[in-house]
Amino acid sequence: MILIISDIQEGKLRSVNAEVYTAAVALGKETGQPVATVLLGASGLKELAATAGNYGVEKAIVVEDAGLAPFSPDAYAAAIAHVIRETGASVVLMGATFTGKDVMPRVAQHLDVALVQDVINVRDEGGLVFTRPMYAGKVHADVRVQTSPALATIRPKSYKPAEQAADVAVEPMSVSVPAAKVQVVAYEGSSNGKLDVTEADIIVSGGRGMQGADKWGMLEELADLLGAATGCSRPVSDDGWRPHEEHIGQTGKTVSPDLYIACGISGAIQHVAGVSSSKFIVAVNKDPEAPIFKVADYGIVGDVFDVVPVITEEIRKVKG
Ligand SMILES: Cc1cc2nc3c(=O)[nH]c(=O)nc-3n(C[C@H](O)[C@H](O)[C@H](O)COP(=O)(O)OP(=O)(O)OC[C@H]3O[C@@H](n4cnc5c(N)ncnc54)[C@H](O)[C@@H]3O)c2cc1C
């Protein structure tokens, strides 16, 4: 069985789940294995199970226990390990969100098996092969796992969600949940209604070339027009120009949007590490030698304060 750990935050399924369901269902067809998901939490999970059915998942295991709220990575890991043992799953997938990256190594430790993090493709080549970027996205490694079950986290935006209706059978399971050692008591920044960079199809991002917090209106205007999220380089969030949740790169968030617009960002390797799996990168920089142009699909050499308003105006005209 291929088992997906559904990623639920504050009672809602994160958008990455649709992508992981899609990856799992495709793998299930390739390998002839059934696909199930497990939803964990204190209550109200049965209603969420239907979403898995929209992407072809045929079974939803629901583990409701008061000990699973608030979210605790160690309590969840113990509960997930229990479900994996009960179901005999051979492949276990979860989104490579902060939650997935927190929980899945603990699950691997419970089961004493290997985990492949941040996978962008999984397929059967006479055994499972997981592809993941390494060395700041400079190479893609094909990884085979020698232990069973095979555990992996899937990088958000690596798979396009493919809707395919299935009748999802909901199966409650009771698990003895250990007392939590760590609990998440609040999510700051997630409730302000803004699109998170890891879930956005388009990101308008700014670097130190933007010159200050008060200059961001221009990027926000462009982002609003495109239905995009706003992102930034690390010095920008370190200096408090933008919130840390927008920080992209090696020590920030990894993003894979369809379009990444980098404005006044030099393209240091630590930044590129977080954006290299974007489908298209457009860079605006006044320095023609800026390293960002080496990874950009389209580059505009110019001053952001001249170029961005022109892009915004042109898009406004196209949109009518
Ligand atoms: C261990 C470690 C981890 C790190 N992790 C991260 C990370 O996760 N994310 C990250 O981003 N960085 C990270 N960094 C920092 C990284 O090395 C760079 O210092 C940082 O990315 C540079 O940010 P920047 O491009 O915004 O600024 P700068 O390097 O100062 O570049 C500004 C750019 O703007 C251009 N510019 C200036 N004015 C204009 C204008 N008017 N119009 C157009 N272009 C203009 C300049 O030509 C320049 O290319 C890390 C560093 C270390 C050592």
PDBQT file of the ligand as one rigid body, heavy atoms in Angstrom, charges set to zero:
ROOT
HETATM    1  C1  LIG A 401      24.911  30.192   5.541  1.00  0.00    +0.000 C 
HETATM    2  C2  LIG A 401      24.204  31.226   4.722  1.00  0.00    +0.000 A 
HETATM    3  C3  LIG A 401      22.877  31.040   4.424  1.00  0.00    +0.000 A 
HETATM    4  C4  LIG A 401      22.187  31.991   3.659  1.00  0.00    +0.000 A 
HETATM    5  N1  LIG A 401      20.863  31.775   3.349  1.00  0.00    +0.000 NA
HETATM    6  C5  LIG A 401      20.235  32.643   2.531  1.00  0.00    +0.000 A 
HETATM    7  C6  LIG A 401      18.893  32.407   2.126  1.00  0.00    +0.000 A 
HETATM    8  O1  LIG A 401      18.227  31.457   2.560  1.00  0.00    +0.000 OA
HETATM    9  N2  LIG A 401      18.309  33.290   1.276  1.00  0.00    +0.000 N 
HETATM   10  C7  LIG A 401      18.980  34.378   0.773  1.00  0.00    +0.000 A 
HETATM   11  O2  LIG A 401      18.398  35.139  -0.004  1.00  0.00    +0.000 OA
HETATM   12  N3  LIG A 401      20.253  34.616   1.155  1.00  0.00    +0.000 NA
HETATM   13  C8  LIG A 401      20.893  33.788   2.020  1.00  0.00    +0.000 A 
HETATM   14  N4  LIG A 401      22.161  34.064   2.399  1.00  0.00    +0.000 N 
HETATM   15  C9  LIG A 401      22.747  35.350   2.008  1.00  0.00    +0.000 C 
HETATM   16  C10 LIG A 401      23.302  35.356   0.580  1.00  0.00    +0.000 C 
HETATM   17  O3  LIG A 401      24.630  34.891   0.573  1.00  0.00    +0.000 OA
HETATM   18  C11 LIG A 401      23.273  36.772  -0.027  1.00  0.00    +0.000 C 
HETATM   19  O4  LIG A 401      24.008  37.635   0.830  1.00  0.00    +0.000 OA
HETATM   20  C12 LIG A 401      21.859  37.336  -0.181  1.00  0.00    +0.000 C 
HETATM   21  O5  LIG A 401      21.054  36.428  -0.900  1.00  0.00    +0.000 OA
HETATM   22  C13 LIG A 401      21.945  38.651  -0.950  1.00  0.00    +0.000 C 
HETATM   23  O6  LIG A 401      20.678  39.228  -0.962  1.00  0.00    +0.000 OA
HETATM   24  P1  LIG A 401      20.288  40.269  -2.108  1.00  0.00    +0.000 P 
HETATM   25  O7  LIG A 401      20.496  39.625  -3.431  1.00  0.00    +0.000 OA
HETATM   26  O8  LIG A 401      18.941  40.780  -1.774  1.00  0.00    +0.000 OA
HETATM   27  O9  LIG A 401      21.297  41.475  -1.851  1.00  0.00    +0.000 OA
HETATM   28  P2  LIG A 401      22.618  41.912  -2.599  1.00  0.00    +0.000 P 
HETATM   29  O10 LIG A 401      23.606  40.815  -2.711  1.00  0.00    +0.000 OA
HETATM   30  O11 LIG A 401      23.054  43.174  -1.923  1.00  0.00    +0.000 OA
HETATM   31  O12 LIG A 401      22.152  42.225  -4.080  1.00  0.00    +0.000 OA
HETATM   32  C14 LIG A 401      21.329  43.292  -4.434  1.00  0.00    +0.000 C 
HETATM   33  C15 LIG A 401      21.193  43.256  -5.941  1.00  0.00    +0.000 C 
HETATM   34  O13 LIG A 401      20.322  44.289  -6.344  1.00  0.00    +0.000 OA
HETATM   35  C16 LIG A 401      20.833  44.910  -7.489  1.00  0.00    +0.000 C 
HETATM   36  N5  LIG A 401      20.315  46.265  -7.489  1.00  0.00    +0.000 N 
HETATM   37  C17 LIG A 401      20.627  47.295  -6.636  1.00  0.00    +0.000 A 
HETATM   38  N6  LIG A 401      19.891  48.380  -6.902  1.00  0.00    +0.000 NA
HETATM   39  C18 LIG A 401      19.096  48.052  -7.952  1.00  0.00    +0.000 A 
HETATM   40  C19 LIG A 401      18.124  48.738  -8.706  1.00  0.00    +0.000 A 
HETATM   41  N7  LIG A 401      17.769  49.999  -8.403  1.00  0.00    +0.000 N 
HETATM   42  N8  LIG A 401      17.536  48.104  -9.735  1.00  0.00    +0.000 NA
HETATM   43  C20 LIG A 401      17.866  46.833 -10.061  1.00  0.00    +0.000 A 
HETATM   44  N9  LIG A 401      18.773  46.114  -9.385  1.00  0.00    +0.000 NA
HETATM   45  C21 LIG A 401      19.369  46.714  -8.336  1.00  0.00    +0.000 A 
HETATM   46  C22 LIG A 401      22.334  44.820  -7.380  1.00  0.00    +0.000 C 
HETATM   47  O14 LIG A 401      22.934  44.873  -8.674  1.00  0.00    +0.000 OA
HETATM   48  C23 LIG A 401      22.499  43.467  -6.700  1.00  0.00    +0.000 C 
HETATM   49  O15 LIG A 401      22.659  42.424  -7.668  1.00  0.00    +0.000 OA
HETATM   50  C24 LIG A 401      22.859  33.139   3.172  1.00  0.00    +0.000 A 
HETATM   51  C25 LIG A 401      24.218  33.300   3.472  1.00  0.00    +0.000 A 
HETATM   52  C26 LIG A 401      24.886  32.379   4.228  1.00  0.00    +0.000 A 
HETATM   53  C27 LIG A 401      26.349  32.584   4.519  1.00  0.00    +0.000 C 
ENDROOT
TORSDOF 0
